[in-house]
Amino acid sequence: MLDLSRLRALHAVAVHGSVGAAAAALGYTPSAVSQQIAKLERETRTPLLERRGRGVTLTDAAQHLAATAEQLLALVEEAETTLEERRGRPMGRLTVACFATAARGLLPAALAALAAEHPALDTRMVEADPHLSPGLVTRGVADLAVAHDWDIAPLPTPEGMELAAIGDDLCDICVPAGHPFARRAGLVRADLVGERWICQPPGSTCHDWLVRTLRTSGHEPDLAYQVAEYASQLALVAAGLGIALVPRLGRGPLPAGVVAVPLEPVPVRRVYALWRTGAARRPAIREAVRLMQREWKERAGG
């Protein structure tokens, strides 16, 4: 009989594309994941991974086995959901996929409250881009996702998923203290033409929002520095290299030499929680969403 934990490891490699990424998602070491798959190869007497450069790729047999594993894991989840629902309290494991600033500014307090109020629940977290996290939930890698969108780039909700609003994340223009904007009480979008920008790389929702918004003024934005982390962006702003659009969630105190200036209309990221419709009965899902909404309300001052 095939071992479910080994099938779970193979499925994670298929979803995440590498042993290291699968280990991070499962909360194991890469060595532990490799050992699980090696045991599965011995059990099935079938090669499952092939070396490809510095990484690995799944064999055809492994692809078929991973697809079967996904179906089995869905059945196990259904059984666990039913048991948890009958007991009426959160229990088992809950894996949350979230974007970086939510991992810093929202999830620590919410997950700590969840652990304190429901000690029988084992919570895990994996960081993922907002574009990718709904897919992780759809494939069963995560139980719950925290994602965001912008007004001009709505978040598509995959079929078979439900969502709940967590809150609106307001954004400011962050500029060097010596910049003329630093003395302004507020800005409008026409003011931003001709500035050198520090922003996220292409493919991110923040990058796409900035480009689309500035192009509506008839000008191509000068994207001089493209870095993913907002802390790095703020360091570049502090060095006087450009300006940046930075959300308030997870931003923390601004570094010395940086001033945040409001922009009108205010750019807003809408933050959501998403889960599979079939898992909506889980008390753990309901409680996690409730505590995230409560934490957001407390952050906003009630």
N, C-alpha and C positions, 0 to 999 in steps of 0.2 A: 504494500500500500504506500502511495506517495505521501511524503510528509508535507503538511500544509505550510509550515514555516519556510521550507525550502522552496516551495512553489511561490510563496510571497516574495522571497528574495529574487527569484528569476523574473517575476512580474515587475518588480521595482527596477531591475536593470533594463528591462524592455521599455518601460515608461520613461525613465530618466536618462538612458543612453550610456551610462557608465557605471562601473562598480562603485566608484567613489560617491557619485551623486545618489545612487540607490542607498548606500550606507547612510548618508546624511539624512535622507528622507525617512529611513526606518529607525534611525537612532542607534545604529550599529557601527562597528568599525569596518573599513573595507576588507580587512582580513576575515572577519566573521562572515561577511556576505560571500566572499570567494570560497570559504570553506563550505557554506551551505550549498552553493551551486556545485562544488566538486562532489559532495555527497549525493546530490541529485543526479549527477552524471553517472556515478557508480550504480545508483539504484535503477536508473533507466537504461544503463549500458549504451548511452548515446552522448556524443559530444554536443555540448550546448553553447559554448563560447569559443570564438576564434580570435586569435590575436590579430589586430589590425593597427600597425604602427605602435603608438604608445597606449592605445585603447583596445577595446574588445568589441566584437559584433556578435549578435545572436545567429546561430545556425538556423536553417529552415525548420528543423525539428524543434528547436527552442522557441521559435516564433509561434508554432502551433501549440506548444505546451504552455507558453505564456498566455495565449488567448483562452485556453481552457482554465488556467489558473484564475484569470479575471472572472470567469463565470462562477467558479467555486468560491472565490472570495466574496462575490456578491451574495451568494446563498448563505455564507457564514454571517455576513453583515445582517441579512434579513433575520436570521435566527437570533443574533445578539440584540437586534432592535426590538424584537418581540419580547425577549426576556426582560430587557431594560424597561420597556413600556409596562409590562405586567408588574414589575416591582415598584414602578412609579418614582424612581430616583435615578440620577445620573450615575453610571458605573461603566466599567470596561475602559476602552481606550478611545480618546478623541484626538485626532490629528488636525491641526489648523494650518492652512497655507495662507500666507499673508505677504503684502509688499513691505519694503524695507522700513518706511517711516511709521507704518502701523506696528511693525515689530518693535519699534523703539518707543513710540508715543502712546500706544493704545493697549496692546496685548499684555505687557508686563503686569499692570494693575488688574486687568480683567481676568487673566489666567490665574493670578495669585488668589483673587477672590473666589474663583471657581474651585481651586484646589482646597481652599480653607473651608468652604461651605459644603463641598462634596468630596471628602477624602477617598471614597471608593472609585473615583474617576481618575484615570491616568491620562493627563493632557500632554500632547506633543505639539511642536510647532516647526514648520519648514518655511523658509523665505522663498517667495516666488513672484515673478513679474505679474502684474494684474492681468495681462493678456493670457498667461499660462495657468493661473490658479484655478479658473473654472474647469479647465481640462483635467487637472489633477483630481478634482472632486468627481467629475464625470467618470473617470477611470477607476475611482475607488482608492486612489493613493492618499487622498485627504478626505476627511469627513465634512469639513467646513472650510470655506475660503473667505478671506477679507480682501476685497478688491475695490478699485475706484474707477471713475470715469470723469469726463469733462462735458460741459454742455454741448460742445461741437463734436464730441466723440463718445456717444453713448455706449455703455457696456452691453454687448450682446449677451442675452441669457440663453444658454443652451437648452434644448428641449429636455424636459425631465428634471429641471432644476427650479428651485424657488429662491427668492431673495428677500431681504429685509433691509431697510435703510438704517444705517448707523448714525450718520451725521454729515454735515457739510464742512469741508476743510477749506478755509479761506487762505488765499495766497497774496503775498506782497512782492513788490519790486525791491530787491536788496541791492544797495549801491555803496561804493566807497564813501567814506565820510567827507572826502574832499570833492565829491562830485556835485555839480550844480543841483541835481535832483535832491540831494540830502537836505537842502534847506526848504524844500517844497512841502506843503501840507498834504498834497495829493497829486496824482498824475492821471492823465487820460491816455488812451492808446495812441493817439496821434503824436504825443510827446516822445514816444519810444523809437521813432524812425531815426535811423542812422547810428544807433547805439551798437557797441560791440557786446555780444551776448556770451554768457557762460550758461550752458544748458546740458540736459541729458542727451545721450547719443540717439541717433535715428532708431525708430521702431518702438520707442517708449511713448506712452500716452502724453507725458508732459512735453516732450520734444514736438510731437505732432500738433498739440494745442498751440504752442508758441509759434510754430511756423505758419499754421493756418491763420492765426489771429493777426500776425504782423503782415501777412500777405493781403489781408482785406484792406489795408491802407495803401496798397499799390506798390509796396516796397519789399524787396527780398531781404530777409534778416541776415545780419552778419554774425554767424555762429562761430565765434573765434575759438572757444574752448568747449569741448563736449566730454563731460565726465558724469558718471552715474550717481555718485553719492553727493547729497546736498551739503554735507560737511566739507567735502572737497571744493564744491562750488563756492561756498562761503569763504573758504581760505583764499581762493583766487580773487574773489571780490575784495577781500581785505587787502590784497596785494595791489589793488588798483587796476586790475586787468580787464574789467568789464562789469556788467550788471547781470542780475539773475532773477528769475521768477521762482520764489521759494514758498512752498506750502508751510502752514504753521504747525501741522501735526508732526511731532517728533523733532521740531527744529531746535528747541532748547534756546538758551541765551545766545544772542548774536556775538560773534567775536569782536574784539576791539577793532575799530576802524570800519565797521559795517553799520549802515542805517537802513531800516525797513521803511518803505514809503508806500502808503495805500494807492491802489490803482482803481479807477472807476471806469466802467462797472467792475466790481470786485470779481476776479477769477475764482471759481469754486470747483473743487474736486468733491464729487459725491462719493461717499464711502458706503459700501454695502457688505453684508454677509450673504453667502450663497451656500446652498446645500442641496443634495439630491432629494427629490420629492419623496422617494421611498424611505428616506431617513428622517422625514419631518416628525415622525412619531417619537423619536428619541428624546427623552428628557434632557440628555446632555446637550443636544443641539439647542433646544429652547432656552436652557439655562445659560449657555455660552453667549447666545445672542442677547439675552436680557442683560447680562452683566456688561457686555460691550456697550450696549446702549446706555446703561447707567453710568459707566465710566465716561462716555463721551459727554453726557449731560453734566456730570460733575466737573469735567475739564472746562466746559463752557460756562461754568458759574451757575449751574442749576437751571 
